[in-house]
Amino acid sequence: MRLLVLSDLHACAVADYALKDSSHYSPHNTAISDLECPIRSLLGFIDARSKKDAMVADYVICPGDIIHQAQPEGLSKAWEDIHTIARKVNAKTVIATAGNHDVDSRHKHSDFDPKGELQTISPFFPLADETFSNEFWSRNLTIIQESEANIVVLNTCAYHGSSDVPDEQKHGRISRHTLNYLDKRLSEMVNDLNNRVNILLCHHHPQPVATPNANDFQDIKGGADLLAILNKPDYGSWLMIHGHIHYPYVEYARGTTTSPIIFSAGSVAAKLYWDLGTTTRNQFYILDISRHPSGAVVGQGQAYIWGPGHGWKEADAQYGIPPVFGFGIRNPPASWIPQISSAVSSFLSWDELVTAIPDLKYVSYGDIAALAHHLRRNGSPRFQVSEVNGSITEIVKLVT
């Protein structure tokens, strides 16, 4: 199953660089060139791919913050642009969730209804199917069951705009009632959960993370309980996809060796200020996900970065995530050395090595770096390892 992930568009009514707005994307601003607009640039980038290298996806995934500060002027056009991208990549549908900027939590545009604009756009938000959309708004989650996947869409901004909870808009939340409802639904799906890929989409991160510019404490209140439910032995293996912090990473949740994979999507269009702007770039992703024979969710991703005036290109590892990355296989990095030693008689490229040991493509980029370190330090046999842009490119077994 292939996903195209677009997060945190932050569509603004006007994108004026002199005013230092928060996004490079203004759906109605035709005064700037396509290369100065990441979404129009992305449409061209997709069109420019050859038929042999066409960009296709089963689903377009949007982890929230489609608009900036709940500005209603850009919402319909941004939602339309996302669906245009979905059509260009032949996706079955768009699956989104609400971000803190999508709801009018500070009542700048509505006196009393923070989610009203989202509930009036077409196609329905966050899913075109009205039944799923209605369940999302009434239960704060919905579950899509396809032949290859179970996808939970969670609203972590459900209580934004409440005057009874100070600073509620500064973090995510999942209530006890929603947790119980999720647990009940999953308990009725045990067979499907153990035979399909399981994905949970939300806006906020489930556990605190340290971003490059500050410690971030805007995680989901109730996130630990959410992770505990997903980590129940009967509920299969999970991938969580979120946005919000504009910083990309892949990690494993706290807990057991079967704890959920957490994929944090960087922003496709927000302006990245402070230290964040020196450590990452605007990004989108292609994720190829499958169910491993062991039952684990595994996958390989492709990351692309954008810069004003330069358009889209393959990512650079110095900006958070390498252009090609894996996730799902959690073997200790040094444990791969005996298999690699058997596979490499003298020299192998990484692609040849992955053909010999297919699970290597599902090892995270952090573990790949550790593997390269252990190979170089190995006593007998000794290895020479070449790396480019965060990935191993070739391994040479040295004669001792």
C-alpha positions in Angstrom: 0.0 0.0 0.0 1.4 3.4 -1.0 0.6 6.7 0.8 1.4 10.2 -0.3 1.7 12.3 2.9 1.1 16.1 2.8 1.1 17.8 6.2 0.7 21.3 7.6 0.0 23.3 4.4 -1.0 26.4 6.5 -2.8 28.0 3.5 -3.0 31.7 4.0 -5.3 34.3 2.6 -2.2 36.2 1.4 1.4 35.1 1.2 3.5 38.2 1.4 7.2 37.5 2.1 7.7 41.1 3.3 5.1 40.5 6.0 6.8 37.3 7.1 3.6 35.3 7.0 3.6 31.8 8.2 3.2 29.9 4.9 4.6 29.9 1.4 1.2 28.8 0.2 -1.7 31.2 -0.6 -4.2 29.4 -2.8 -5.6 32.6 -4.3 -2.2 34.4 -4.8 -1.4 34.3 -8.5 1.2 37.0 -8.3 4.0 34.6 -7.5 5.5 32.0 -9.8 4.8 28.3 -9.5 8.3 27.7 -8.1 7.5 30.2 -5.3 4.5 28.2 -4.3 5.1 24.6 -2.9 1.7 23.3 -3.8 1.6 24.6 -7.4 5.2 23.5 -7.7 4.2 20.0 -6.5 1.5 19.7 -9.2 4.1 20.5 -11.8 6.6 18.1 -10.2 4.1 15.2 -10.4 3.2 16.1 -14.1 6.9 16.2 -15.0 7.5 12.6 -13.9 7.8 10.2 -16.9 5.3 7.4 -17.3 8.0 5.0 -16.3 8.7 6.9 -13.1 5.1 8.2 -12.5 4.2 9.2 -9.0 1.2 7.1 -7.9 -0.4 6.5 -4.5 -3.3 4.6 -3.1 -4.2 7.3 -0.6 -3.3 11.0 0.0 -2.9 11.5 3.7 -3.2 14.9 5.4 -2.3 15.1 9.1 -3.9 18.5 9.6 -3.3 22.3 9.5 -4.6 22.7 6.0 -5.1 26.4 6.7 -3.4 29.0 8.9 -5.2 30.4 12.0 -8.5 29.1 10.7 -8.6 31.6 7.8 -11.7 30.6 5.9 -10.6 32.4 2.7 -8.1 29.6 1.8 -9.9 26.5 3.0 -12.1 25.5 0.1 -9.3 26.1 -2.5 -6.7 24.3 -0.4 -9.0 21.3 0.0 -9.6 21.4 -3.7 -5.9 21.5 -4.4 -5.3 18.5 -2.2 -8.0 16.6 -4.2 -6.4 17.7 -7.4 -3.1 16.2 -6.2 -5.0 13.0 -5.3 -6.4 12.7 -8.8 -3.0 13.3 -10.4 -1.5 10.4 -8.4 -4.5 8.1 -9.1 -5.3 7.9 -5.3 -8.6 6.2 -4.2 -9.4 9.1 -1.8 -8.0 11.8 0.5 -7.9 10.9 4.2 -7.3 14.0 6.5 -7.7 15.0 10.1 -8.2 18.3 11.8 -5.2 20.4 13.0 -5.1 23.1 15.6 -5.0 25.8 12.9 -8.0 24.3 11.1 -10.4 24.9 14.0 -11.3 28.5 15.0 -10.3 27.9 18.6 -9.8 31.7 19.3 -13.1 32.6 17.6 -11.5 35.0 15.2 -14.0 34.1 12.4 -16.9 32.7 14.4 -18.5 33.6 17.7 -19.2 30.1 18.9 -18.5 27.3 16.3 -14.8 26.6 15.9 -15.3 23.7 13.5 -18.2 25.1 11.4 -16.1 26.0 8.3 -14.6 22.5 8.2 -18.1 21.0 8.3 -19.4 23.0 5.3 -16.7 22.4 2.7 -17.0 20.0 -0.2 -16.1 17.1 -0.5 -16.8 16.4 3.2 -14.0 16.8 5.6 -12.0 14.9 6.7 -13.2 12.2 4.4 -15.4 12.4 1.3 -17.7 9.7 2.6 -20.4 11.4 4.7 -20.8 8.5 7.1 -17.1 8.4 8.1 -17.1 12.2 8.3 -20.1 12.3 10.6 -18.6 9.7 12.9 -15.3 11.7 13.1 -17.1 14.8 14.3 -19.5 12.9 16.7 -17.1 10.4 18.1 -13.8 12.2 17.6 -12.6 9.3 15.5 -13.6 7.1 12.7 -12.2 3.8 11.3 -11.8 3.0 7.7 -11.5 -0.7 6.8 -10.1 -1.6 3.5 -8.9 -4.9 2.1 -5.3 -4.1 2.8 -5.5 -1.7 5.8 -7.4 -0.5 8.9 -7.0 3.3 9.2 -8.1 5.1 12.4 -8.6 8.8 11.9 -8.4 10.6 15.3 -9.4 14.2 16.2 -6.8 15.5 18.7 -8.3 19.0 18.4 -11.8 18.0 19.5 -11.8 20.4 22.5 -10.0 23.4 21.0 -12.2 26.4 21.4 -13.6 25.4 24.8 -13.7 28.4 27.1 -13.8 26.1 30.1 -10.2 24.7 29.7 -7.4 27.3 29.7 -4.9 27.0 26.9 -6.6 23.9 25.5 -5.5 24.9 22.0 -1.9 24.6 23.0 -1.9 20.8 23.0 -3.8 17.7 21.7 -6.2 15.6 23.7 -8.0 12.3 23.6 -10.6 11.9 26.3 -11.4 8.8 28.3 -14.7 8.4 26.5 -12.8 8.4 23.1 -10.2 6.0 24.4 -12.9 3.6 25.6 -14.7 3.9 22.2 -11.5 3.1 20.3 -10.7 0.2 22.6 -14.2 -1.2 22.1 -14.0 -0.9 18.3 -10.6 -2.5 18.1 -11.7 -5.4 20.3 -14.3 -6.2 17.7 -11.7 -6.2 14.9 -9.0 -8.5 16.3 -8.9 -10.8 13.2 -8.6 -7.9 10.8 -6.0 -6.1 13.0 -3.8 -9.2 12.8 -4.1 -9.6 9.1 -3.8 -6.1 7.7 -1.7 -3.0 8.0 -2.9 -0.8 10.8 -2.5 3.0 10.7 -3.6 5.8 13.0 -3.7 9.3 11.7 -3.8 12.3 14.0 -2.4 15.8 14.2 -0.5 16.0 17.5 2.3 13.7 18.6 1.5 11.0 21.2 4.5 11.6 23.3 6.8 14.6 24.0 9.7 15.1 21.6 12.7 17.4 21.6 12.6 19.5 18.5 15.8 21.4 17.3 14.7 24.7 18.7 13.0 23.8 22.0 11.5 21.0 24.0 8.0 20.5 22.8 5.2 19.9 25.2 2.2 20.1 22.9 1.7 16.4 22.8 -1.6 14.6 23.2 -3.0 14.6 26.7 -3.9 11.0 27.0 -1.3 10.0 24.5 0.3 7.4 26.8 -3.1 5.7 27.2 -3.6 5.8 23.5 -0.2 4.1 22.9 -1.0 1.5 25.5 -4.2 0.5 23.7 -2.5 0.2 20.4 0.2 -1.9 22.0 -2.3 -4.5 23.3 -1.1 -8.0 22.1 -4.4 -8.7 20.3 -4.4 -5.5 18.3 -1.7 -6.1 15.8 1.2 -3.8 14.7 0.6 0.0 14.2 2.0 2.9 12.3 1.1 6.4 13.7 1.3 9.4 11.3 1.1 12.9 12.7 2.1 16.5 11.8 2.0 19.7 13.9 5.7 20.2 14.9 6.9 20.7 11.3 9.9 18.5 12.1 10.3 15.1 10.4 11.4 11.9 12.3 10.7 8.2 12.6 10.9 6.6 16.0 9.3 3.8 18.0 7.0 4.6 20.8 8.0 3.8 24.4 7.0 0.3 25.4 7.7 -3.2 24.0 9.4 -4.2 20.8 5.9 -4.2 19.2 5.1 -0.6 20.2 3.8 1.6 17.4 6.0 3.2 14.8 5.7 7.0 15.0 6.2 8.9 11.7 6.3 12.7 12.1 5.7 14.5 8.8 7.4 17.8 8.2 5.4 20.7 6.8 4.8 20.8 3.0 4.4 24.6 2.9 4.8 26.4 6.3 7.7 28.9 6.6 10.3 27.4 8.9 11.7 30.0 11.2 14.3 30.0 14.0 16.5 26.9 14.3 13.9 24.8 12.6 14.7 26.5 9.3 18.4 25.4 9.5 17.7 21.8 10.3 14.8 20.9 8.0 13.0 21.9 4.8 9.5 21.8 3.5 8.8 18.2 2.7 6.3 15.6 1.4 6.6 11.8 1.4 5.8 8.6 -0.3 5.4 5.7 2.1 5.2 2.1 0.8 3.8 0.0 3.7 3.2 -3.7 4.0 2.6 -6.4 6.6 5.8 -8.4 7.3 5.5 -12.3 7.7 6.3 -11.7 11.4 3.1 -9.6 11.6 4.9 -6.3 12.0 4.0 -3.2 10.0 7.1 -2.4 7.8 7.8 0.2 5.2 10.1 2.2 3.0 9.7 5.9 2.4 10.9 8.5 0.0 11.3 12.1 1.2 11.3 15.2 -1.0 12.2 18.8 -0.1 11.3 22.2 -1.5 12.9 25.6 -1.4 11.5 28.9 -2.8 12.5 29.3 -6.4 14.0 25.8 -6.6 11.0 23.5 -6.6 10.9 20.0 -5.4 13.8 17.4 -5.3 14.9 14.4 -3.4 15.6 15.1 0.3 19.0 15.7 1.8 19.7 13.7 5.0 21.0 16.9 6.7 17.4 18.2 6.8 16.0 15.5 9.0 15.2 12.4 6.9 17.3 10.9 4.1 15.7 10.6 0.6 15.1 6.9 1.1 14.4 5.5 4.6 13.0 2.3 6.2 11.0 1.5 9.3 9.6 -1.5 11.1 12.4 -4.0 11.6 14.0 -3.5 15.0 16.9 -5.9 15.2 19.9 -4.6 17.1 22.2 -3.0 14.4 25.2 -5.2 15.2 23.1 -8.4 14.9 23.1 -8.0 11.1 26.8 -8.5 10.8 26.9 -12.3 10.5 24.3 -12.2 7.7 26.2 -9.4 5.9 29.5 -11.3 6.3 27.9 -14.3 4.6 26.4 -12.3 1.8 29.5 -10.2 1.0 32.3 -12.3 -0.4 34.3 -9.2 -1.5 32.1 -6.3 -2.6 28.4 -5.6 -2.7 26.4 -2.5 -3.5 23.6 -1.7 -1.0 20.9 -2.7 -3.6 22.6 -6.1 -4.1 22.9 -6.6 -0.3 19.2 -5.8 0.1 18.4 -8.4 -2.6 20.3 -10.9 -0.5 18.8 -9.7 2.9 15.5 -8.1 2.0 14.6 -7.0 5.6 17.5 -4.5 5.6 15.3 -2.1 3.6 13.0 -1.8 6.6 15.7 -0.8 9.0 15.4 2.8 10.3 17.9 5.4 9.2 19.2 5.7 12.7 19.9 2.0 12.9 21.5 2.1 9.5 24.0 4.7 10.8 24.7 2.5 13.8 25.1 -0.5 11.5 27.7 1.4 9.4 29.5 2.2 12.7 29.5 -1.4 13.9 30.7 -2.7 10.5 33.7 -0.4 10.5 34.6 -1.4 14.0 34.1 -5.1 13.5 37.3 -7.1 14.3 37.1 -10.0 11.9 36.1 -9.8 9.2 36.8 -6.1 8.7 34.6 -4.0 6.4 34.9 -0.7 4.5 31.5 1.1 4.3 30.6 3.9 1.9 27.7 6.2 2.7 26.0 9.0 0.7 23.2 11.2 2.0 22.4 9.2 5.0 22.4 5.8 3.3 24.9 3.0 2.9 25.9 2.7 -0.8 28.4 -0.2 -0.8 30.2 -2.6 1.5 33.7 -4.1 0.9 35.0 -7.0 2.9 38.7 -6.4 3.6 41.3 -9.1 3.4 42.9 -9.7 6.7 
